[in-house]
Amino acid sequence: MRQELMSLPKGLAEEVSRNLVMVAQLIDEDPEQAYGYSRVALRLASRVAAVREAAGFAAYATQKYSEALAEFRAARRMSGGVELWPVMADCERGLGRPERALAMAGEPEVQKLDKAGQVEMRLVAAGARRDMEQLDAAIVTLQSPELASSAVHPWTARLRYAYADALLAAGRENEAREWFAKALESDKDGATDASDRLAEMDGVEFVDAFDESDDLDGSDDVDETDDVEASAGVGVDDVELDEDEDEDEFDGDDVEFDGDEDDEVEGERGGDKG
């Protein structure tokens, strides 16, 4: 990308670069804002392939699939590469054209992709099969040497997860659980929610260990108790017992302690389920 920007005047190149950096930083956390920065970069340098590619990914992240596809096509024409082929096919899915995505999966460009790109293309093709309600075909599409391999690559967790999800949709729960477990084992970066899916299958519900409302409720209990004492005009220090006091003046029978009184001022406890 830096080499492409060198074709621009220095000041312009720096401004475009700043916008592209913001796109990269925000695209996961705030895709709409990333999209805004991409439009600025596109307005400044629309003839730079890296800018068109960044604009494509920002549009893709905000589900503007038609716009994303146009930008990816432009970037591909400028660079001559095939790296964007899988995401272009996924844009076709997003536009409701899974048959076009499947057609792209059979094009010669796929053979030019590296291993990661080929796995990505396989995931897109399987997704297209599911879009067309061809669940068994989707499962078969995902079955591959990459799926069977015990080696862990950056794409391994997503491939195993997609396979588990397809199996579960087909009602093959035992196999699905096995593959969700394998996906979790290989998911070092938390790219999937395999742990949540496993817990859901096992009927596990998570409860927060601490709920801020508990602390607030406890404070209210103390305040309410203080208010009761204040209204009665009685505190711990207000009651003094004189051992020498005449029994007629202070008869133990005159004071009744009801253990149920404490129940009148009682705090509630509870926790939200996670």
Disulfide bonds with the S-S distance in Angstrom:
none
